[in-house]
Amino acid sequence: MDAITPAIEIERLEFQWPGSPPLITIDNLTINRGERVFLKGPSGSGKSTLLGLIAGIVNLTSGSVRVNGTAVSKLRPSERDRFRSDHIGFIFQLFNLIPYLTVRSNVLLPLHFSPERRKRLDDVELDDEVVRLLTALGLAGGNLLERLTTQLSIGQQQRVAAARALIGRPDIVIADEPTSSLDADTREGFIRLLMAECKTLGTTLVFVSHDSSLETNFDRTLSMHDFAASDSAQ
Amino acid sequence: MIIWTLALKSLWNRRTTAALMVLAISISVALLLSVQMLRTSAKQGFTNTISGTDLIIGARTGPINLLLLSVFRIGNATTNINWETYQKISHHPDVAWTIPISLGDSHRGFRVIGTDEDYFRHYHFAGDQSLHFVAGHEFKNLFEAVLGADVARKLHYKLGDSIILAHGVGEVSFEKHTNHPFRVVGILAKTGTPVDQTVHVGLKSITAIHVDWRTGTLAPKDARTSTEALNHMDLTPKDLTAFLVGMRSKPLALRMQRAVNVYKGEALLAIIPGVALNQLWSLIGVADTALMIVAAFVVVASLLGMLTSILTSLNERRREMAILRSVGARPRHILALMVIEAGLLATLGVIFGIIWAYLLLFLGRPILQQNFGVFIEMDMPSSYELSILALIVLSALLIGFLPAFRAYRNTLSDGLQIRV
């Protein structure tokens, strides 16, 4: 993978759910490496579906989606799974931490399924990396590592979820409305720290939110309105 | 490795449900194992009842009836064998030894057997084990009795105690041989066979206590024969219930059996104990098999219970599965997770089932022995029993594939849309 290859390239993409009218149409969209993109749109406009298409979870109807130069939609399901776990980290609205695992285990979980992400951390102690990430995201405190995530506050859980997405330095982090359950102060602080960490690691960030006030933190804003298929737009 | 950790932690997280599933499986495994151990012990005890005896000869009846009567002391003979016939056969050159058996009396619910000293010499059980005395010796004179281990233990008898035999075999008898009490001169060691529940007396003693009986009633007191007079009487019995025969060599038994079965002097039946035991076991075996089938169904029901429980929990766990998928777990990891969980539940169920079964047998053993005469060996599980247990775990693994496959499919479609 060379430095000038875009992180995400979408060409002539069309998507519709079976039996439904076309939902998304994108002629051409490029997201560059290290770019931090804000994706907005009303509910039902297909934001999560677009994330699914980028991650290779949802099969596109036509066109192509390339991530780091690889046509994700052309990969076999097992290859797609492997590719996703090696290159993409996810942060969700409801954090989706495993309740019976500790903070440390939750953050380290992706490394067990991606030897490549594990390999990227060969030069550092894993515990050090977990502490570094959590500290960078504003979650300090050594004894926190062994606590169950259910014992944390919402804001703390969100930081653990972000650390889990960033562990092993994935090329792209997809954040699907990760701040919707946070209060304004916590939200601002979290965004700032997440952006800083993505910048440090050179990670591409695709961030979905209803909250337009966050737009200013990002390099670019994409609106689902621009990708609405003409049928559904009408 | 992470899948094992996740499976263990996930189960621990749902420990109440998991414990109930393990409990259900363990109870069914304990039941199955106990039934299996009981039937193995029962069969072993059954076949160990008599050994070394080549033929049992009695008046003509069914083979099983003769076996029950002569070995298990169950039932009554419809008719007896003449003493002369017994003498003739016992003096046959092919016959090594005989043990006469005369039944008909009892003591507080225990059968009394009239026999001779050859009983203590030639009766064998459980392979080649012979009878041993824990106290005293065999009877030598009239009105001496040797007690089986259970008789002495249950009735708290010791050497020198006096016992009264009853006419007939009912537990409660109104016709007792009170005029001729017997003295306990020997107590046999435990055998785990009907011998333990038998009072042994000499053949002549049986004749002696019946001298004053006429047509089923005891003669008036002043007309009864004194013990002194009995000692000088010829007390050779006129007939016998049956007798056990040891041949000089095994092949001779078949020839003797044929000869006895066509004997012209009276209607006799000769049976080979092993053959009759097998016939009897095949009858009992129907109930035994039915019991085993019921126990097996209990195991199947508990495994299906586990399947239902896993399937029910699956919807609640879709989120957990989808999270795992989102952090890189492949469908095969989800499949392995579910199968490992099912396997762990079944393995724990089997381990606890074994513990319950042994605890149950340990506690129930004295009760079974005391009330039913069934002696249960506390051996390690046999290879057959271990293979049953392995089959249960294997079945659980196979059963685990069903929810695993559903989870596999669900997580593929759930993907990242994990707001389930």
Interface residues (C-beta under 8 A of the other chain):
Chain A: S48 L51 G52 A55 I57 V58 P77 S78 D81 R82 R84 S85 D86 F90 F92 Q93 L94 N96 L97 I98 P99 Y100 L101 L109 P110 H112 F113 S114 R117 R164 D176
Chain B: M1 I2 L6 K9 S10 W12 N13 R319 E320 A322 I323 L324 S326 V327 G328 A329 R330 P331 H333 L412 G415 L416 Q417 I418 R419
